[in-house]
Amino acid sequence: MASNRQNTADYLSKKGRVMLAISRIFVYLILAILTFFCIFFFYLLIVNSTRSNADLNKGFRLLPSKDFLTNFVNAWNDASINIPRGMVNSFIIAFASSVLTTYFSALTAFGIHCYEFKLKKAAFTFILAIMMIPSQISAVGFVKMCNVLGLTNNYIPLIVPGIAAPVVFFYMKQYMESILPLEIVEASRVDGASEFYTFNKIVLPIMGPAIAVQMIFSFVASWNNFFIPGMIIDKADLKTVPIMIAALRSADYAKFDMGKVYMLILLSILPVIVVYLFLSRFIIKGVSEGSVKG
């Protein structure tokens, strides 16, 4: 009887190991496929940036060509756009917007998480309800308000609204609930620290990985934003990279150069990669410190 039970246990254990191995193979296969597609399309962008407009019209190819430098010079010296200025404009907007978005979203999450007040649940529900409303719905009214206030051709409407970011707030709130004990905040208050001191010197360092993640997402979203900037900016010196890409793509047939467009897209991606590489170390550092403390 005991022997039968042992055999059954061994069989179930062996079967469990086999199922676990199959599950891991399946997960790794899915990850490999997704990784391949991510790298493959980026590789195609690099390949297309090395091809001339005539070569691109011939169709698809996997090997790079010899027109990389030509496309770079043509894009950089295009009279209709100013790539260096556009990158500076995009960086100013994206950096300022991402900083405001992450800081004030974390501050709002801190208030909802660490304070008790009558309308706490109502405030949280209201923010989540706002999160469900697409930004395109309010775009017409927003642009009209910018016209009335004289904020067209101005970066303020592209930066300041980043303070209200319900999605980022929700992420910060969930992260705080999992990693920030209220006892730490209470201990800081007992020691006589002000609320802003507690938030800036104690809470923000703990939230480092979450802040780095949301800064990456916010920076990329603001950098790639074409919808609102395209409606309120028309001065050449204030245009951002997405507007310049759209201008190149909408050029007439005689001036249209797809190789130049691919080159500009490649150049526009490089700052995003640099920002990701810079901020990703804070994610890794935060996760490593958390695992050591745990």
Order of alpha helices (4+ residues) and beta strands (2+ residues): alpha-alpha-alpha-alpha-alpha-alpha-alpha-alpha-alpha-alpha-alpha-alpha-alpha-alpha
